[in-house]
């Protein structure tokens, strides 16, 4: 029997993630280059037979379909009909999808930075009585390629960690993604029942799909919030060098785990806004974690074993892995799962599932940062 890397899968069903040359390019980041480079940088997935790859892809597509009814029943949320099926991708496919989404999400923010930089250059030139400096197309392309290379390194590393994702696709069609080689690698590492594990992962990601399709305003709210905080955290063009120096000086503390990367990048006012966004993400991740477990052994017989081993895996990252997680703020994401799940379970115990679902009424009923740690305060504010 021959074996092939599971990172290279059969062509998925249409529509597919964008090709690298279709990904948006801006003056600051060449996202298409980033997608192509990250795809080349990423290590292959676990080796397996072609037959097992085809079986894995088919079962993940089936798991996506089988997760729909249990999640809807458990979450007690109604979604519109006609949802597109899950898209099973390899690591390069996930990279292309996320480069496209990042370009669409951050494009307006980065374009504003470029515009402000040009305006600042114009003012300085006028004050000095000089002509406005012009950045040549070649130099501009070189700059966006260098930045794209940095983005590629990040995307390449993350592409080996993600099991699944509900891609918000700010300028496209949202889609549920399963990263097949990572799921295969995780189930082998954990030594869990493959069919149960695949369905368990599908439950988590399907819950995210339900959140964003059953609550019409939520997707645009999250996208707008992310763009807003991104714009706020971008330094003024004249202060970029100073901010870079501050970040470099603070990195040792981040690497030692003494501070969070967001504490380095943001001002006190920005941290308040960031805390609001983090509270929403904690809600979404915690709710998905709760629903995937609440579905229970009637649908996933080995769910308790999977959860126990998966929690141990989250805590057991190696030293290099932990350093990268700190630098990229991913340890904060791990806390989101934990804190959000505690919030969801506590609120549900107090007011039931339907009472908890009042959280989806409007942006005003989303939990405040202080309420994630104090669920009773949310219940008092929303339920009176």
BELSULQUI-V129366 format. One record per residue. N is the residue number from 1. RES is the residue in three letters. SS is DSSP state (alpha for helix, beta for strand, coil for the rest). PSI is psi in whole degrees, -180 to 180 (NA if undefined). OMEGA is omega in whole degrees, 0 to 359 (NA if undefined). Layout:
# BELSULQUI-V129366
n->N res->RES ss->SS psi->PSI omega->OMEGA
n->N res->RES ss->SS psi->PSI omega->OMEGA
This chain:
# BELSULQUI-V129366
n->1 res->UNK ss->coil psi->128 omega->177
n->2 res->UNK ss->coil psi->160 omega->178
n->3 res->UNK ss->coil psi->147 omega->180
n->4 res->UNK ss->beta psi->152 omega->177
n->5 res->UNK ss->beta psi->134 omega->180
n->6 res->UNK ss->coil psi->-3 omega->177
n->7 res->UNK ss->coil psi->-14 omega->181
n->8 res->UNK ss->coil psi->100 omega->188
n->9 res->UNK ss->coil psi->163 omega->173
n->10 res->UNK ss->coil psi->154 omega->181
n->11 res->UNK ss->coil psi->125 omega->180
n->12 res->UNK ss->coil psi->168 omega->178
n->13 res->UNK ss->coil psi->152 omega->176
n->14 res->UNK ss->coil psi->151 omega->354
n->15 res->UNK ss->coil psi->152 omega->182
n->16 res->UNK ss->coil psi->165 omega->173
n->17 res->UNK ss->coil psi->156 omega->181
n->18 res->UNK ss->coil psi->149 omega->172
n->19 res->UNK ss->coil psi->158 omega->184
n->20 res->UNK ss->alpha psi->-39 omega->183
n->21 res->UNK ss->alpha psi->-9 omega->177
n->22 res->UNK ss->alpha psi->-11 omega->185
n->23 res->UNK ss->coil psi->141 omega->186
n->24 res->UNK ss->coil psi->142 omega->174
n->25 res->UNK ss->beta psi->134 omega->176
n->26 res->UNK ss->coil psi->176 omega->180
n->27 res->UNK ss->coil psi->-25 omega->183
n->28 res->UNK ss->coil psi->-33 omega->183
n->29 res->UNK ss->coil psi->126 omega->172
n->30 res->UNK ss->beta psi->92 omega->185
n->31 res->UNK ss->alpha psi->-35 omega->178
n->32 res->UNK ss->alpha psi->-44 omega->176
n->33 res->UNK ss->alpha psi->-42 omega->180
n->34 res->UNK ss->alpha psi->-44 omega->181
n->35 res->UNK ss->alpha psi->-46 omega->181
n->36 res->UNK ss->alpha psi->-43 omega->182
n->37 res->UNK ss->alpha psi->-42 omega->180
n->38 res->UNK ss->alpha psi->-39 omega->178
n->39 res->UNK ss->alpha psi->-34 omega->179
n->40 res->UNK ss->alpha psi->-33 omega->183
n->41 res->UNK ss->alpha psi->-32 omega->188
n->42 res->UNK ss->coil psi->140 omega->177
n->43 res->UNK ss->coil psi->155 omega->178
n->44 res->UNK ss->coil psi->161 omega->177
n->45 res->UNK ss->coil psi->-176 omega->180
n->46 res->UNK ss->coil psi->146 omega->181
n->47 res->UNK ss->beta psi->141 omega->182
n->48 res->UNK ss->beta psi->171 omega->179
n->49 res->UNK ss->coil psi->157 omega->178
n->50 res->UNK ss->alpha psi->-39 omega->180
n->51 res->UNK ss->alpha psi->-41 omega->180
n->52 res->UNK ss->alpha psi->-36 omega->177
n->53 res->UNK ss->alpha psi->-47 omega->181
n->54 res->UNK ss->alpha psi->-39 omega->178
n->55 res->UNK ss->alpha psi->-41 omega->179
n->56 res->UNK ss->alpha psi->-47 omega->180
n->57 res->UNK ss->alpha psi->-45 omega->181
n->58 res->UNK ss->alpha psi->-41 omega->182
n->59 res->UNK ss->alpha psi->-35 omega->178
n->60 res->UNK ss->alpha psi->-40 omega->176
n->61 res->UNK ss->alpha psi->-42 omega->178
n->62 res->UNK ss->alpha psi->-41 omega->179
n->63 res->UNK ss->alpha psi->-39 omega->177
n->64 res->UNK ss->alpha psi->-39 omega->179
n->65 res->UNK ss->alpha psi->-42 omega->183
n->66 res->UNK ss->alpha psi->-20 omega->180
n->67 res->UNK ss->alpha psi->-19 omega->189
n->68 res->UNK ss->alpha psi->-56 omega->185
n->69 res->UNK ss->alpha psi->-47 omega->179
n->70 res->UNK ss->alpha psi->-39 omega->179
n->71 res->UNK ss->alpha psi->-46 omega->180
n->72 res->UNK ss->alpha psi->-41 omega->180
n->73 res->UNK ss->alpha psi->-45 omega->182
n->74 res->UNK ss->alpha psi->-44 omega->182
n->75 res->UNK ss->alpha psi->-19 omega->182
n->76 res->UNK ss->coil psi->48 omega->179
n->77 res->UNK ss->coil psi->136 omega->182
n->78 res->UNK ss->coil psi->132 omega->179
n->79 res->UNK ss->coil psi->153 omega->179
n->80 res->UNK ss->coil psi->153 omega->179
n->81 res->UNK ss->coil psi->170 omega->175
n->82 res->UNK ss->coil psi->26 omega->179
n->83 res->UNK ss->coil psi->132 omega->179
n->84 res->UNK ss->coil psi->149 omega->180
n->85 res->UNK ss->coil psi->161 omega->177
n->86 res->UNK ss->coil psi->148 omega->179
n->87 res->UNK ss->beta psi->120 omega->178
n->88 res->UNK ss->beta psi->123 omega->186
n->89 res->UNK ss->beta psi->162 omega->169
n->90 res->UNK ss->coil psi->-176 omega->182
n->91 res->UNK ss->alpha psi->-45 omega->176
n->92 res->UNK ss->alpha psi->-35 omega->178
n->93 res->UNK ss->alpha psi->-42 omega->177
n->94 res->UNK ss->alpha psi->-42 omega->180
n->95 res->UNK ss->alpha psi->-47 omega->181
n->96 res->UNK ss->alpha psi->-43 omega->180
n->97 res->UNK ss->alpha psi->-42 omega->183
n->98 res->UNK ss->alpha psi->-31 omega->174
n->99 res->UNK ss->alpha psi->-40 omega->178
n->100 res->UNK ss->alpha psi->-44 omega->181
n->101 res->UNK ss->alpha psi->-40 omega->178
n->102 res->UNK ss->alpha psi->-41 omega->178
n->103 res->UNK ss->alpha psi->-42 omega->179
n->104 res->UNK ss->alpha psi->-37 omega->181
n->105 res->UNK ss->alpha psi->-46 omega->187
n->106 res->UNK ss->alpha psi->-11 omega->182
n->107 res->UNK ss->alpha psi->-53 omega->180
n->108 res->UNK ss->alpha psi->-36 omega->180
n->109 res->UNK ss->alpha psi->-47 omega->182
n->110 res->UNK ss->alpha psi->-37 omega->177
n->111 res->UNK ss->alpha psi->-36 omega->178
n->112 res->UNK ss->alpha psi->-38 omega->177
n->113 res->UNK ss->alpha psi->-45 omega->179
n->114 res->UNK ss->alpha psi->-43 omega->181
n->115 res->UNK ss->alpha psi->-43 omega->180
n->116 res->UNK ss->alpha psi->-37 omega->179
n->117 res->UNK ss->alpha psi->-43 omega->180
n->118 res->UNK ss->alpha psi->-38 omega->179
n->119 res->UNK ss->alpha psi->-41 omega->178
n->120 res->UNK ss->alpha psi->-41 omega->177
n->121 res->UNK ss->alpha psi->-40 omega->181
n->122 res->UNK ss->alpha psi->-44 omega->181
n->123 res->UNK ss->alpha psi->-44 omega->180
n->124 res->UNK ss->alpha psi->-40 omega->180
n->125 res->UNK ss->alpha psi->-42 omega->180
n->126 res->UNK ss->alpha psi->-42 omega->180
n->127 res->UNK ss->alpha psi->-33 omega->181
n->128 res->UNK ss->alpha psi->-3 omega->181
n->129 res->UNK ss->coil psi->25 omega->179
n->130 res->UNK ss->coil psi->167 omega->174
n->131 res->UNK ss->coil psi->154 omega->181
n->132 res->UNK ss->coil psi->127 omega->180
n->133 res->UNK ss->coil psi->140 omega->179
n->134 res->UNK ss->coil psi->131 omega->177
n->135 res->UNK ss->coil psi->119 omega->181
n->136 res->UNK ss->coil psi->155 omega->181
n->137 res->UNK ss->alpha psi->-38 omega->181
n->138 res->UNK ss->alpha psi->-44 omega->179
n->139 res->UNK ss->alpha psi->-40 omega->179
n->140 res->UNK ss->alpha psi->-43 omega->180
n->141 res->UNK ss->alpha psi->-39 omega->179
n->142 res->UNK ss->alpha psi->-43 omega->180
n->143 res->UNK ss->alpha psi->-45 omega->181
n->144 res->UNK ss->alpha psi->-29 omega->178
n->145 res->UNK ss->alpha psi->-41 omega->178
n->146 res->UNK ss->alpha psi->-47 omega->178
n->147 res->UNK ss->alpha psi->-39 omega->177
n->148 res->UNK ss->alpha psi->-34 omega->177
n->149 res->UNK ss->alpha psi->-41 omega->179
n->150 res->UNK ss->alpha psi->-43 omega->178
n->151 res->UNK ss->alpha psi->-38 omega->181
n->152 res->UNK ss->alpha psi->-41 omega->179
n->153 res->UNK ss->alpha psi->-41 omega->179
n->154 res->UNK ss->alpha psi->-49 omega->180
n->155 res->UNK ss->alpha psi->-40 omega->181
n->156 res->UNK ss->alpha psi->-44 omega->181
n->157 res->UNK ss->alpha psi->-47 omega->182
n->158 res->UNK ss->alpha psi->-32 omega->183
n->159 res->UNK ss->coil psi->-17 omega->178
n->160 res->UNK ss->coil psi->-7 omega->185
n->161 res->UNK ss->coil psi->-33 omega->190
n->162 res->UNK ss->coil psi->130 omega->177
n->163 res->UNK ss->coil psi->-39 omega->181
n->164 res->UNK ss->beta psi->170 omega->184
n->165 res->UNK ss->beta psi->143 omega->167
n->166 res->UNK ss->beta psi->106 omega->184
n->167 res->UNK ss->beta psi->117 omega->182
n->168 res->UNK ss->coil psi->-21 omega->176
n->169 res->UNK ss->coil psi->73 omega->187
n->170 res->UNK ss->coil psi->-32 omega->179
n->171 res->UNK ss->coil psi->22 omega->181
n->172 res->UNK ss->coil psi->-153 omega->180
n->173 res->UNK ss->coil psi->120 omega->178
n->174 res->UNK ss->coil psi->147 omega->186
n->175 res->UNK ss->beta psi->143 omega->175
n->176 res->UNK ss->beta psi->127 omega->182
n->177 res->UNK ss->beta psi->137 omega->170
n->178 res->UNK ss->beta psi->127 omega->181
n->179 res->UNK ss->beta psi->95 omega->191
n->180 res->UNK ss->alpha psi->-48 omega->182
n->181 res->UNK ss->alpha psi->-33 omega->180
n->182 res->UNK ss->alpha psi->-37 omega->177
n->183 res->UNK ss->alpha psi->-44 omega->178
n->184 res->UNK ss->alpha psi->-45 omega->180
n->185 res->UNK ss->alpha psi->-40 omega->181
n->186 res->UNK ss->alpha psi->-44 omega->182
n->187 res->UNK ss->alpha psi->-32 omega->176
n->188 res->UNK ss->alpha psi->-44 omega->181
n->189 res->UNK ss->alpha psi->-42 omega->183
n->190 res->UNK ss->alpha psi->-17 omega->183
n->191 res->UNK ss->coil psi->54 omega->178
n->192 res->UNK ss->coil psi->168 omega->177
n->193 res->UNK ss->coil psi->119 omega->185
n->194 res->UNK ss->alpha psi->-46 omega->182
n->195 res->UNK ss->alpha psi->-43 omega->179
n->196 res->UNK ss->alpha psi->-42 omega->182
n->197 res->UNK ss->alpha psi->-42 omega->180
n->198 res->UNK ss->alpha psi->-40 omega->178
n->199 res->UNK ss->alpha psi->-36 omega->180
n->200 res->UNK ss->alpha psi->-45 omega->176
n->201 res->UNK ss->alpha psi->-43 omega->180
n->202 res->UNK ss->alpha psi->-36 omega->179
n->203 res->UNK ss->alpha psi->-43 omega->181
n->204 res->UNK ss->alpha psi->-50 omega->183
n->205 res->UNK ss->alpha psi->-34 omega->177
n->206 res->UNK ss->alpha psi->-34 omega->176
n->207 res->UNK ss->alpha psi->-40 omega->176
n->208 res->UNK ss->alpha psi->-41 omega->178
n->209 res->UNK ss->alpha psi->-43 omega->179
n->210 res->UNK ss->alpha psi->-44 omega->180
n->211 res->UNK ss->alpha psi->-47 omega->187
n->212 res->UNK ss->alpha psi->-20 omega->179
n->213 res->UNK ss->alpha psi->-29 omega->178
n->214 res->UNK ss->alpha psi->-19 omega->181
n->215 res->UNK ss->coil psi->92 omega->191
n->216 res->UNK ss->coil psi->-33 omega->185
n->217 res->UNK ss->coil psi->-12 omega->192
n->218 res->UNK ss->alpha psi->-42 omega->183
n->219 res->UNK ss->alpha psi->-50 omega->182
n->220 res->UNK ss->alpha psi->-33 omega->178
n->221 res->UNK ss->alpha psi->-45 omega->180
n->222 res->UNK ss->alpha psi->-43 omega->180
n->223 res->UNK ss->alpha psi->-47 omega->181
n->224 res->UNK ss->alpha psi->-40 omega->179
n->225 res->UNK ss->alpha psi->-42 omega->180
n->226 res->UNK ss->alpha psi->-43 omega->179
n->227 res->UNK ss->alpha psi->-39 omega->182
n->228 res->UNK ss->alpha psi->-48 omega->181
n->229 res->UNK ss->alpha psi->-32 omega->176
n->230 res->UNK ss->alpha psi->-43 omega->179
n->231 res->UNK ss->alpha psi->-40 omega->181
n->232 res->UNK ss->alpha psi->-35 omega->185
n->233 res->UNK ss->alpha psi->-12 omega->176
n->234 res->UNK ss->coil psi->122 omega->181
n->235 res->UNK ss->coil psi->159 omega->173
n->236 res->UNK ss->coil psi->146 omega->184
n->237 res->UNK ss->alpha psi->-39 omega->183
n->238 res->UNK ss->alpha psi->-16 omega->184
n->239 res->UNK ss->alpha psi->5 omega->185
n->240 res->UNK ss->alpha psi->-42 omega->179
n->241 res->UNK ss->alpha psi->-43 omega->179
n->242 res->UNK ss->alpha psi->-43 omega->181
n->243 res->UNK ss->alpha psi->-38 omega->179
n->244 res->UNK ss->alpha psi->-41 omega->178
n->245 res->UNK ss->alpha psi->-40 omega->178
n->246 res->UNK ss->alpha psi->-41 omega->180
n->247 res->UNK ss->alpha psi->-46 omega->180
n->248 res->UNK ss->alpha psi->-41 omega->181
n->249 res->UNK ss->alpha psi->-30 omega->183
n->250 res->UNK ss->alpha psi->-11 omega->185
n->251 res->UNK ss->alpha psi->-38 omega->179
n->252 res->UNK ss->alpha psi->-39 omega->177
n->253 res->UNK ss->alpha psi->-37 omega->177
n->254 res->UNK ss->alpha psi->-45 omega->182
n->255 res->UNK ss->alpha psi->-31 omega->178
n->256 res->UNK ss->coil psi->-5 omega->181
n->257 res->UNK ss->coil psi->15 omega->182
n->258 res->UNK ss->coil psi->-21 omega->179
n->259 res->UNK ss->coil psi->164 omega->180
n->260 res->UNK ss->coil psi->148 omega->181
n->261 res->UNK ss->alpha psi->-32 omega->180
n->262 res->UNK ss->alpha psi->-28 omega->177
n->263 res->UNK ss->alpha psi->-27 omega->179
n->264 res->UNK ss->alpha psi->-40 omega->188
n->265 res->UNK ss->alpha psi->-21 omega->191
n->266 res->UNK ss->coil psi->151 omega->171
n->267 res->UNK ss->coil psi->168 omega->177
n->268 res->UNK ss->alpha psi->-41 omega->179
n->269 res->UNK ss->alpha psi->-40 omega->179
n->270 res->UNK ss->alpha psi->-33 omega->179
n->271 res->UNK ss->alpha psi->-32 omega->176
n->272 res->UNK ss->alpha psi->-45 omega->178
n->273 res->UNK ss->alpha psi->-40 omega->179
n->274 res->UNK ss->alpha psi->-36 omega->178
n->275 res->UNK ss->alpha psi->-35 omega->178
n->276 res->UNK ss->alpha psi->-44 omega->178
n->277 res->UNK ss->alpha psi->-41 omega->180
n->278 res->UNK ss->alpha psi->-37 omega->178
n->279 res->UNK ss->alpha psi->-42 omega->179
n->280 res->UNK ss->alpha psi->-43 omega->179
n->281 res->UNK ss->alpha psi->-36 omega->176
n->282 res->UNK ss->alpha psi->-41 omega->177
n->283 res->UNK ss->alpha psi->-50 omega->184
n->284 res->UNK ss->alpha psi->-46 omega->182
n->285 res->UNK ss->alpha psi->-42 omega->179
n->286 res->UNK ss->alpha psi->-41 omega->178
n->287 res->UNK ss->alpha psi->-43 omega->179
n->288 res->UNK ss->alpha psi->-40 omega->178
n->289 res->UNK ss->alpha psi->-41 omega->180
n->290 res->UNK ss->alpha psi->-47 omega->182
n->291 res->UNK ss->alpha psi->-43 omega->183
n->292 res->UNK ss->alpha psi->-30 omega->178
n->293 res->UNK ss->alpha psi->-34 omega->182
n->294 res->UNK ss->alpha psi->-25 omega->177
n->295 res->UNK ss->coil psi->-39 omega->166
n->296 res->UNK ss->coil psi->176 omega->186
n->297 res->UNK ss->coil psi->-15 omega->178
n->298 res->UNK ss->coil psi->-28 omega->179
n->299 res->UNK ss->coil psi->-39 omega->180
n->300 res->UNK ss->coil psi->93 omega->187
n->301 res->UNK ss->coil psi->-34 omega->185
n->302 res->UNK ss->coil psi->27 omega->186
n->303 res->UNK ss->alpha psi->-39 omega->182
n->304 res->UNK ss->alpha psi->-41 omega->179
n->305 res->UNK ss->alpha psi->-42 omega->180
n->306 res->UNK ss->alpha psi->-47 omega->182
n->307 res->UNK ss->alpha psi->-45 omega->182
n->308 res->UNK ss->alpha psi->-46 omega->181
n->309 res->UNK ss->alpha psi->-35 omega->181
n->310 res->UNK ss->alpha psi->-39 omega->177
n->311 res->UNK ss->alpha psi->-40 omega->178
n->312 res->UNK ss->alpha psi->-38 omega->179
n->313 res->UNK ss->alpha psi->-41 omega->179
n->314 res->UNK ss->alpha psi->-36 omega->183
n->315 res->UNK ss->alpha psi->-18 omega->191
n->316 res->UNK ss->coil psi->25 omega->181
n->317 res->UNK ss->coil psi->149 omega->178
n->318 res->UNK ss->coil psi->173 omega->184
n->319 res->UNK ss->alpha psi->-46 omega->179
n->320 res->UNK ss->alpha psi->-43 omega->179
n->321 res->UNK ss->alpha psi->-42 omega->180
n->322 res->UNK ss->alpha psi->-40 omega->179
n->323 res->UNK ss->alpha psi->-46 omega->180
n->324 res->UNK ss->alpha psi->-39 omega->179
n->325 res->UNK ss->alpha psi->-40 omega->178
n->326 res->UNK ss->alpha psi->-44 omega->181
n->327 res->UNK ss->alpha psi->-35 omega->183
n->328 res->UNK ss->alpha psi->2 omega->179
n->329 res->UNK ss->coil psi->17 omega->184
n->330 res->UNK ss->alpha psi->-19 omega->174
n->331 res->UNK ss->alpha psi->-33 omega->175
n->332 res->UNK ss->alpha psi->-36 omega->178
n->333 res->UNK ss->alpha psi->-37 omega->177
n->334 res->UNK ss->alpha psi->-38 omega->177
n->335 res->UNK ss->alpha psi->-31 omega->179
n->336 res->UNK ss->alpha psi->-43 omega->178
n->337 res->UNK ss->alpha psi->-49 omega->185
n->338 res->UNK ss->alpha psi->-53 omega->184
n->339 res->UNK ss->alpha psi->-40 omega->180
n->340 res->UNK ss->alpha psi->-40 omega->180
n->341 res->UNK ss->alpha psi->-40 omega->177
n->342 res->UNK ss->alpha psi->-43 omega->178
n->343 res->UNK ss->alpha psi->-50 omega->183
n->344 res->UNK ss->alpha psi->-46 omega->182
n->345 res->UNK ss->alpha psi->-41 omega->181
n->346 res->UNK ss->alpha psi->-46 omega->179
n->347 res->UNK ss->alpha psi->-42 omega->181
n->348 res->UNK ss->alpha psi->-38 omega->177
n->349 res->UNK ss->alpha psi->-34 omega->183
n->350 res->UNK ss->alpha psi->-41 omega->188
n->351 res->UNK ss->alpha psi->6 omega->178
n->352 res->UNK ss->alpha psi->172 omega->183
n->353 res->UNK ss->alpha psi->-45 omega->180
n->354 res->UNK ss->alpha psi->-36 omega->176
n->355 res->UNK ss->alpha psi->-40 omega->175
n->356 res->UNK ss->alpha psi->-39 omega->184
n->357 res->UNK ss->alpha psi->-6 omega->170
n->358 res->UNK ss->alpha psi->-18 omega->180
n->359 res->UNK ss->alpha psi->-24 omega->184
n->360 res->UNK ss->alpha psi->7 omega->185
n->361 res->UNK ss->coil psi->-46 omega->183
n->362 res->UNK ss->coil psi->170 omega->176
n->363 res->UNK ss->alpha psi->-29 omega->182
n->364 res->UNK ss->alpha psi->-21 omega->180
n->365 res->UNK ss->alpha psi->-1 omega->173
n->366 res->UNK ss->coil psi->150 omega->182
n->367 res->UNK ss->coil psi->141 omega->172
n->368 res->UNK ss->coil psi->161 omega->180
n->369 res->UNK ss->alpha psi->-41 omega->181
n->370 res->UNK ss->alpha psi->-24 omega->184
n->371 res->UNK ss->alpha psi->-23 omega->176
n->372 res->UNK ss->alpha psi->-40 omega->179
n->373 res->UNK ss->coil psi->-8 omega->182
n->374 res->UNK ss->coil psi->73 omega->184
n->375 res->UNK ss->alpha psi->-32 omega->180
n->376 res->UNK ss->alpha psi->-31 omega->178
n->377 res->UNK ss->alpha psi->-38 omega->176
n->378 res->UNK ss->alpha psi->-44 omega->179
n->379 res->UNK ss->alpha psi->-43 omega->180
n->380 res->UNK ss->alpha psi->-40 omega->182
n->381 res->UNK ss->alpha psi->-42 omega->187
n->382 res->UNK ss->alpha psi->-37 omega->184
n->383 res->UNK ss->alpha psi->-17 omega->178
n->384 res->UNK ss->coil psi->NA omega->NA
